[in-house]
Amino acid sequence: MPIVDGFEATQRIRALEKDNIIQIQKDRASHRLNGRIPIFAVSASLMKRQRAELISYGMDGWVLKPIDFKRLNTLLRGITDSEQRNRDVYRSDGNWEIGGWLEDRSIA
């Protein structure tokens, strides 16, 4: 049993970022695009109706189990590729089950 679940872990990471306790290399492509550490929820039971909740915890994306690693690789390319991310941002008419980015947070 983990000490904290993914929601609390995400909140703690975001708090550390906010307080500048986590030192991120600001010249990295991933930081220039995201402005923070990208965090993806991984679960077998996330529902589309939880999207706003995931965003409120500070998550950037999600992928459902069983994990399609080809799809995961595509999603992770969005960490440094804004065009790829834009293609994978969830839209209300999209397929929730394939996973994606919760919203476009790119700052580049």
C-alpha positions as CSV (number, residue, x, y, z in Angstrom):
1,M,0.0,0.0,0.0
2,P,1.5,3.4,-1.0
3,I,2.0,6.1,1.6
4,V,0.0,8.6,-0.6
5,D,-2.2,8.1,-3.6
6,G,-1.6,9.7,-7.0
7,F,-3.8,12.7,-6.3
8,E,-2.0,13.6,-3.1
9,A,1.4,13.0,-4.6
10,T,0.5,15.3,-7.5
11,Q,-0.7,18.0,-5.0
12,R,2.6,17.7,-3.1
13,I,4.7,18.0,-6.2
14,R,2.8,21.1,-7.3
15,A,3.3,22.6,-3.9
16,L,7.0,22.0,-4.0
17,E,7.1,23.6,-7.5
18,K,5.2,26.6,-6.2
19,D,7.5,27.1,-3.3
20,N,10.5,26.6,-5.6
21,I,11.8,23.7,-3.6
22,I,12.0,21.6,-6.7
23,Q,14.8,22.9,-8.9
24,I,13.9,22.4,-12.5
25,Q,16.4,23.1,-15.3
26,K,14.6,26.0,-16.9
27,D,16.5,25.7,-20.2
28,R,15.1,22.2,-20.8
29,A,12.6,21.9,-23.7
30,S,10.1,20.2,-21.4
31,H,10.2,23.1,-19.0
32,R,9.9,25.8,-21.7
33,L,6.8,24.1,-23.0
34,N,5.2,23.0,-19.7
35,G,6.5,25.3,-17.0
36,R,6.3,22.4,-14.6
37,I,6.8,18.6,-14.3
38,P,4.2,16.8,-16.5
39,I,2.2,14.3,-14.5
40,F,-0.1,11.7,-16.0
41,A,-2.8,9.8,-14.1
42,V,-2.6,6.0,-14.7
43,S,-5.7,4.0,-13.8
44,A,-8.1,1.4,-15.0
45,S,-11.2,3.3,-13.8
46,L,-10.9,7.0,-14.6
47,M,-14.1,8.5,-16.1
48,K,-14.6,11.4,-18.4
49,R,-16.6,13.2,-15.7
50,Q,-13.4,13.3,-13.6
51,R,-11.6,15.5,-16.0
52,A,-12.1,18.7,-14.0
53,E,-11.1,16.9,-10.8
54,L,-7.8,15.6,-12.4
55,I,-7.0,19.2,-13.6
56,S,-7.8,20.5,-10.1
57,Y,-5.2,18.1,-8.6
58,G,-2.6,19.4,-11.0
59,M,-2.4,16.5,-13.4
60,D,-1.6,17.1,-17.0
61,G,-2.9,14.0,-18.7
62,W,-4.1,10.4,-18.2
63,V,-3.8,7.0,-19.6
64,L,-6.0,4.0,-18.9
65,K,-5.0,0.4,-18.0
66,P,-4.2,-1.8,-19.7
67,I,-1.6,0.6,-21.0
68,D,-1.2,0.8,-24.8
69,F,2.5,1.6,-24.8
70,K,2.5,2.8,-28.4
71,R,-0.2,5.4,-27.4
72,L,1.7,6.3,-24.2
73,N,4.8,7.0,-26.3
74,T,2.8,9.3,-28.6
75,L,1.4,11.1,-25.5
76,L,4.8,11.5,-24.0
77,R,6.1,13.1,-27.2
78,G,3.8,16.0,-26.2
79,I,6.1,16.9,-23.3
80,T,8.5,18.5,-25.8
81,D,6.4,18.8,-29.0
82,S,3.6,21.4,-28.8
83,E,2.1,20.2,-32.1
84,Q,1.9,16.6,-30.9
85,R,0.4,17.8,-27.6
86,N,-2.3,19.8,-29.4
87,R,-3.3,16.7,-31.4
88,D,-3.7,14.8,-28.1
89,V,-5.5,17.4,-25.9
90,Y,-8.9,15.9,-25.0
91,R,-11.9,17.4,-26.7
92,S,-15.5,16.7,-25.6
93,D,-16.2,14.7,-28.8
94,G,-13.0,12.7,-28.4
95,N,-12.4,9.1,-27.3
96,W,-11.6,9.2,-23.5
97,E,-10.4,5.6,-23.4
98,I,-7.3,6.3,-25.5
99,G,-5.9,8.8,-23.0
100,G,-4.5,12.2,-23.6
101,W,-3.6,15.7,-22.3
102,L,-6.3,17.2,-20.1
103,E,-5.8,20.7,-21.4
104,D,-3.4,22.8,-23.4
105,R,-1.0,24.3,-20.8
106,S,1.8,24.9,-23.2
107,I,3.5,28.2,-22.5
108,A,6.0,28.3,-25.4
